[in-house]
Amino acid sequence: MSTTTGHTDLTDLTEATSATSLLRFATAGSVDDGKSTLVGRLLHDSKSVLADQLEAVEHASRNRGQDAPDLALLTDGLRAEREQGITIDVAYRYFATPRRRFILADTPGHVQYTRNMVTGASTAELAIILVDARNGVVEQTRRHAAVAALLRVPHVVLAVNKMDLVDYAEPVFAAIAKEFTAYAASLGVPEITAIPISALAGDNVVTPSATMDWYAGPTVLEHLETVPVTHDPSVEAARFPVQYVIRPQSAEHPDYRGYAGQLNAGVLRVGQQVTVLPSGRTSTIEGIDNLGRPVDVAWAPQSVTVRLADDLDISRGDLLVPADERPAPSQDLTATVCHLHDSPLRPGARVLLKHTTRTVKAIVKQIPSRLTLDDLSQQSEPGELLPNDIGRVVLRTAEPLAVDDYSTSRRTGSFLLIDPADGTTLTAGMAGDAFTEAADQTRQERPTADEDGWDF
């Protein structure tokens, strides 16, 4: 990177993006499979726990009559979780080793908290799915594998836990790994790594196990530190949602007009022709400012300010894209969704749809199918989606949206449905055929206008 002129050379992009490597990962598994204990062991053995935190855990463990510190308490922070001995909410933890920085999400194992796993894994680049070696692959294991596939998590680790309770037997691990790998591969999970561990004893979590010399693969931490997560933004079409317009009142820059935001995908260059969506107006990038300094190029996920050669009507929610790689804005959207709210989602529901920085009114036109995660079958025309349900929906928006397919971009292919009355998040959506073959989409007749003005 050049520091003398303030310009950035794209040839240094790979070096720049890998210099501060960050891995976001999530844990999942059935109740009592040891997710929180694994996370606690990772934090403890990688020396990522402060002295006062460890002292608090030791004190809480003694109060519960335990001789050794219960490392699960490092993540089970809610009182209800500690009392019940289960994880209820998604617990986020941040730690680092000399090789990489990490953001982890410890997600609940109960079926009724499947939506919490969707939340925790939605931005993850890796998912650790735990299995109790005594029980093998169970229904919840298959459900979590299906959710990981649905969310397009590129790396999945099968952690076969509690190997100490099956005498560290290699055949037990091999059978579980074979069954899970076959199932996950059938879902389209691109990469699966199986690791035998004992989170309680620390085997193969941070340090190699002395009792499982038949296993020659990486420990959990070693895999987390070495799995490839750097991406080449230049292979993706640029997507720049405008967050706000900058118009400083200064004598030095009286005509300055910049459009600030985070580049969600791809690369933008000075001199590049771009299109503003949904208006379709075109212009040329006159300048790019990064932290107040001019640069020649910007790449995802940098936050920058873009200046255009033409004075266009641009505001928050507009999308800047390359003129030759623009998606077609549409008011009709078919998507796979996970319903998060306790109230059912039904056809005819009036909602707000938030996509990147743009929020528009929308109507749920149809719910063609609901996915049964246990056997991956489709229930046609279910009539509603209940909490934790995953299904297909057809939406009609009040204004055109430029939405990418989720399989192309997890950032610009995702959206939220929001209750317009109180702002509550109702549903998380993934545009296009995010998981299964699309159900037959019978288009309904457009409703007549009503007094609320929801006629799209």
Disulfide bonds with the S-S distance in Angstrom:
none
